[in-house]
Amino acid sequence: MADRIVMLSEEEAVAAARAIGIRESMAPLSVYRVLLRHPELTKSITELLTTLLFTSKKLDARLRELIIMRIAWVTGSNYEWTQHWRIAGHVGLPAEDVLAVRDWENAESLAPADRAVLAAVDETLKDGKVSDATWADCAANIGGPVELIEMVVAIGNWTMFSQLLRSLEIPLEDGVAAWPPDGEASGNDAY
């Protein structure tokens, strides 16, 4: 099957990243080898991504990664799940808690803050917004206005990434195993 968008070579991607002033370390990733075909858009997307991952950090990294992993699972985004499986481990998220996002309502290992943000993800994916009850639960468990704004933006950002990864059919990097740790893919086609 032909690629939807032919990836730049790693060298071309690094040169494109350098030209627009984004981290060259991101350029070899398959997603950037595709997105860098539209440098201006990639720069804008990367600024938000960099803010959420590296700069702002108002929302706890654990909660951010649970949000991302739940979105990846519900939407069936193999690339997002696979990439963030590693990131979740780097921020100290136990594998048991990451895997719990698959069926978080029945998971015993998750804290109230975890459950609140996971409910917010599910409601946003289903209804396009967080309900009043879940909002109150998030406010009680994750922080004030800054954390809540970042939570909403994180949900929107990684939902967008899931959509673009799946629509552009971004492949995993060579040698990267899909759906860690067990290869079990999401069976949910609801989104």
C-alpha positions as CSV (number, residue, x, y, z in Angstrom):
1,M,0.0,0.0,0.0
2,A,1.3,3.4,-0.9
3,D,2.0,6.1,1.7
4,R,-0.7,8.8,1.9
5,I,2.1,11.3,2.2
6,V,5.6,10.3,1.3
7,M,7.9,10.9,4.3
8,L,10.9,13.2,3.9
9,S,14.2,11.5,4.4
10,E,15.7,11.9,7.8
11,E,18.3,14.3,6.4
12,E,15.5,16.4,4.7
13,A,13.5,16.4,7.9
14,V,16.4,17.5,10.0
15,A,17.2,20.4,7.6
16,A,13.5,21.4,7.5
17,A,13.3,21.3,11.4
18,R,16.5,23.4,11.6
19,A,15.1,25.9,9.1
20,I,12.0,26.6,11.2
21,G,13.7,26.4,14.5
22,I,12.2,23.3,16.1
23,R,14.1,20.6,18.0
24,E,16.1,18.6,15.5
25,S,15.8,15.6,17.7
26,M,12.1,15.4,16.7
27,A,12.8,15.4,13.0
28,P,13.6,11.7,12.6
29,L,10.2,10.6,14.0
30,S,7.9,9.4,11.3
31,V,5.2,12.0,12.3
32,Y,7.7,14.8,11.7
33,R,9.0,13.3,8.5
34,V,5.5,13.7,7.2
35,L,4.4,17.0,8.9
36,L,7.6,18.8,7.9
37,R,6.3,18.9,4.3
38,H,4.2,21.8,5.7
39,P,6.8,23.7,7.7
40,E,4.7,26.6,8.9
41,L,1.9,24.4,10.2
42,T,4.5,22.0,11.8
43,K,6.1,24.9,13.6
44,S,2.7,26.0,15.1
45,I,1.8,22.5,16.1
46,T,5.2,21.9,17.7
47,E,5.0,25.1,19.7
48,L,1.8,23.9,21.4
49,L,3.3,20.3,21.8
50,T,6.5,21.7,23.3
51,T,4.6,23.9,25.7
52,L,2.5,21.0,26.9
53,L,5.4,18.5,27.2
54,F,8.4,20.6,28.2
55,T,7.6,24.2,29.1
56,S,4.4,24.7,31.0
57,K,4.1,21.5,33.0
58,K,1.2,22.9,35.2
59,L,-0.7,19.7,34.7
60,D,1.0,16.7,36.4
61,A,2.9,14.7,33.9
62,R,1.2,11.5,35.2
63,L,-2.2,12.9,34.4
64,R,-1.1,14.2,31.0
65,E,0.2,10.8,30.0
66,L,-3.0,9.1,31.2
67,I,-4.9,11.5,29.1
68,I,-2.8,10.7,26.0
69,M,-2.9,7.0,26.6
70,R,-6.7,6.9,27.0
71,I,-7.1,9.0,23.8
72,A,-4.8,6.6,22.0
73,W,-6.7,3.6,23.3
74,V,-10.2,4.8,22.6
75,T,-9.4,6.2,19.1
76,G,-7.2,3.2,18.1
77,S,-4.1,5.3,17.6
78,N,-1.2,2.8,17.4
79,Y,1.4,5.5,16.8
80,E,0.2,7.6,19.8
81,W,0.0,4.6,22.1
82,T,3.4,3.3,21.1
83,Q,5.3,6.6,21.4
84,H,3.7,7.6,24.7
85,W,4.1,4.2,26.2
86,R,7.8,5.0,26.4
87,I,7.2,8.6,27.6
88,A,4.8,7.4,30.3
89,G,7.5,5.1,31.6
90,H,10.0,8.0,31.6
91,V,7.7,10.1,33.8
92,G,7.4,7.3,36.3
93,L,4.0,6.0,35.4
94,P,3.8,2.2,36.3
95,A,2.9,-0.1,33.5
96,E,-0.1,-1.3,35.5
97,D,-1.6,2.3,35.6
98,V,-1.0,2.9,31.9
99,L,-2.7,-0.4,31.0
100,A,-5.5,0.5,33.3
101,V,-6.6,3.3,30.9
102,R,-8.0,0.4,28.7
103,D,-10.8,-0.2,31.3
104,W,-10.2,2.6,33.8
105,E,-13.7,2.5,35.4
106,N,-12.9,-1.0,36.7
107,A,-9.2,-0.5,37.5
108,E,-8.3,-0.5,41.2
109,S,-4.9,1.1,40.9
110,L,-6.0,4.6,39.8
111,A,-6.3,7.6,42.1
112,P,-9.2,10.0,42.2
113,A,-7.3,12.6,40.0
114,D,-6.6,9.8,37.5
115,R,-10.2,8.9,37.3
116,A,-11.3,12.5,37.0
117,V,-9.1,13.3,34.0
118,L,-10.0,9.9,32.3
119,A,-13.7,10.8,32.7
120,A,-13.0,14.2,31.2
121,V,-11.3,12.5,28.2
122,D,-14.2,10.1,27.6
123,E,-16.8,12.8,27.9
124,T,-14.9,15.1,25.5
125,L,-14.5,12.3,22.9
126,K,-18.1,11.4,23.2
127,D,-19.9,14.7,23.8
128,G,-17.3,17.3,22.8
129,K,-17.1,18.7,26.3
130,V,-16.6,17.9,30.0
131,S,-19.8,17.6,32.0
132,D,-20.4,19.8,35.1
133,A,-20.1,16.8,37.4
134,T,-16.8,15.7,35.9
135,W,-15.5,19.3,35.8
136,A,-16.2,19.6,39.6
137,D,-14.4,16.3,40.1
138,C,-11.4,17.6,38.1
139,A,-11.4,20.9,40.0
140,A,-11.4,19.1,43.3
141,N,-8.6,16.6,42.4
142,I,-6.2,18.2,39.9
143,G,-5.8,21.9,40.7
144,G,-7.0,25.3,39.9
145,P,-7.8,27.2,36.7
146,V,-4.3,26.8,35.2
147,E,-4.3,23.1,35.5
148,L,-7.9,22.8,34.3
149,I,-7.1,24.9,31.2
150,E,-4.1,22.8,30.5
151,M,-6.1,19.6,30.9
152,V,-8.6,20.8,28.3
153,V,-5.9,21.9,25.9
154,A,-4.1,18.6,26.4
155,I,-7.2,16.6,25.6
156,G,-7.8,18.7,22.5
157,N,-4.1,18.5,21.4
158,W,-3.7,14.7,21.6
159,T,-7.2,14.1,20.1
160,M,-6.0,16.2,17.1
161,F,-2.8,14.2,17.0
162,S,-4.7,10.9,17.1
163,Q,-6.8,12.2,14.1
164,L,-3.8,13.3,12.1
165,L,-1.8,10.2,12.9
166,R,-4.6,8.0,11.8
167,S,-5.8,10.0,8.8
168,L,-2.3,10.4,7.4
169,E,-1.5,6.8,8.3
170,I,1.8,7.6,9.9
171,P,3.8,4.4,10.3
172,L,5.9,3.5,13.4
173,E,9.6,4.0,13.1
174,D,11.5,1.0,11.8
175,G,12.1,-1.6,14.5
176,V,9.5,-0.2,16.9
177,A,7.0,-2.8,18.1
178,A,3.3,-1.8,18.0
179,W,1.0,-1.6,21.0
180,P,3.4,-2.2,23.8
181,P,3.7,-4.0,26.1
182,D,1.5,-6.9,24.9
183,G,0.7,-6.1,21.3
184,E,-3.0,-5.9,22.2
185,A,-4.6,-3.3,19.9
186,S,-7.7,-1.3,20.7
187,G,-10.8,-2.9,19.4
188,N,-12.9,0.3,19.8
189,D,-14.1,1.7,16.6
190,A,-16.4,4.2,18.2
191,Y,-14.3,7.3,17.4
